[in-house]
């Protein structure tokens, strides 16, 4: 039952994520779908944790799930706060993610890195990079951050979607490893760049 809920929630989150990517940005519909995506992502994380620690499922998938979950949470908080004023909830989430990284690194070393080291290192490295940025942004001038928070929101939400997609394709297409694991992230990076450039263009030329 746990794995069924995990699959249904993950698949639904991906479908909603695709719709969010192709639909008009902003507005009530965008916010509702975004919240629904995050709720489904929360279910994916919860069932993923249960799968690893209770049912002993593949632990590496939890790394991608945690990455996707933290990106989604942080991306939502960026939109909610729209400032770099330190908040306990955000700092606690960042530190918890770092602790998770330490656990996963220890776990993979103990089992001999059963997945591609390139995939493991890039996934963990990206999570660490994001967390370091999140803690470092509090040092930015308030005016500076006001000009970049939307770019941060775009990058994190698209990255959350692409990380979830990587977990999906890496599971259903194991014969194409490591390409089925990292190509969705490459795709997500391109999409995020396009959206950020589009937002910059609209701001610059007041479209």
N, C-alpha and C positions, 0 to 999 in steps of 0.2 A: 504493500500500500504506500509506503514512504517513497519508494522509487517512482511509483505511478504519479503521485502528487508532484514530485520533483520534476518529472518529465513534462507533465501538463502545464505546470507553472512556468517552466523555462520556455516551452514552445509558445505559450500565450504571450509571454514577455517579449519574445523575439518578433512575433507577428505585430504586436502593438508598437514595438520599436521601429519596425519597417514603416508602418503607417505614419509615425511621428516624423521620420526622416523625409518622407515624400510629401507630407501635408504642409499647409501653411504654418509658419512659426508664430508664436505668440497667441494671445487670445484665450478664451475660456476653454475651448476644445483642446488646445495644446496643453494647458495646465491639467485638465482632467486626465488626459491620456498619460501625461507624464507621471502623475500621482499613481495611476493604475499600474504603470510599468514598475514603479518603485515598490509598490505593495507586492506585486508578483515576484520581483527580485528578492524581496525579503523572505518570501516563502521558499524560493530556490535556495537561499543561504541556510535557512533553518533546516530544511530537509537534507541539504548537503552535509551540514554538521552532524545530523542524526545518522546519515549514511556512513560517515567516516568513523565516528566515535562509538556508535552502537552496532551498526551493521557491517563495519569494517570494509567499506567500499573504497574505491580508488581515491587516495588522499591528494594526489596532484590536482585532480579536478577541483578540490576545495581551494587550492591556491588561486585558480582563475576565478572561482566564485567569490572569494573574499576580495580579490582585485576589483571585480565588477561591482560588488556590493559597496565597497568603500568609494569607488568613483561615483556611483550613483548617489550615495548619501552626501558626499562632499559637493557634487554638482548641484544637488537640491539645496544644500545649505548656502551655497554661493548665491543662488537666486533669491533665497529667503532673506539673507542678511544684507547682501549688496554692499558690504563694507569689510575691512580687514581688522575690525575690532576683535580682540581675542575673546572666545567664548569657551566655557568649560567643556561643553558637549563636543565641540569640534576638536579640541585638543585631546580629549579622552579617546575619541574615535581614532585619531591619528596614531596615538601611542599604542592603542590596542592592536592596530594593524601592524605596527612595527614588531610588537611582541609575537604576533602570528607569524611574521616572516622568520624570526629566529627559531620558532618551533618547527616550521617547515624545512628550513635549512638543516637543522639537526636531524629531523626525521629522514630526509632524503639521503643524508650521509650515512645514516644507520642502516638503510636498506640498499645502499649501493647505487643510488640514482637510477631507478628503473625507467625513467623517462629521459628524453634527450636533454643533456645538460644545457644546450643552447636555449631550449624552450624554457627550462626551469629558471636559468639565470636571467633571461630577458624578462620573464614574468615577474619574478621577485624584484629584479632591478628596477622595473618600471614602477612597481608599488612603492619601493623605497624612495624613488625620485619624486613621486607625487606627494608622499608624506613629508619629505624634506622641504619641498616647495610650500606645502600647506602651513608648516610651522614657520617657514622663513618669510611668508607674505606679511606677517604681522610687523615686520620691520620696514615695509614699504610706506612711503608717505601716503596719507589718506587720499590726496588728489590723484596721485599716480594710480592707486588701486581702482579708483572710480573709472578710470579709462580702460581697465583690463579685465574687470570681473566678468563681463559677458563672454569674452573669449575663453576664460577659464570654465565657465558654465558649459559652453558649447563643446569644448574639448573633453571635459569629464563625462558628460552625458553620452556623447558619441562613443567614447572609449569604453564606457560601461556596457553599451550595446555590443560593441565589437568583441569585448572580452567574453561576454555571454555567448556570442556566436562562435568564438574559438572553442569554448568548452563543448558546444553542441557538435560542431564539425569534427573536432578531435575525437569525440566519442563514437559518432556514427560512421566516420570514415577513417578508421585506424590504419587501413592499408596505405593511406597517403601521408602518413606521418613523415616528417614534421610539417609538411606543407599545409595539411588540413588544420594544423594548430596555429601557425603564425600568419598565414595569408589573410584570414579575417581581420587580424590586427592591422595589417598593412592597408587593407581596404578601409578600415575605420579611420586610420590616420589621414588618408586621402580625402575622405568625406568630411572629416572635421576641418581640414585645411580649407576645403572649398567653402564650407559654411562660414568660417572665420574671415576669409577674404571677402565673401559676399557682404558680411556684416560691416567690415571695415570700409568697403566701397560705398555702401549705403550711408554710413555715417559721414564719410568724407565729402560726398557729393549731395548729401541731404535728400536722398531719394525716398 
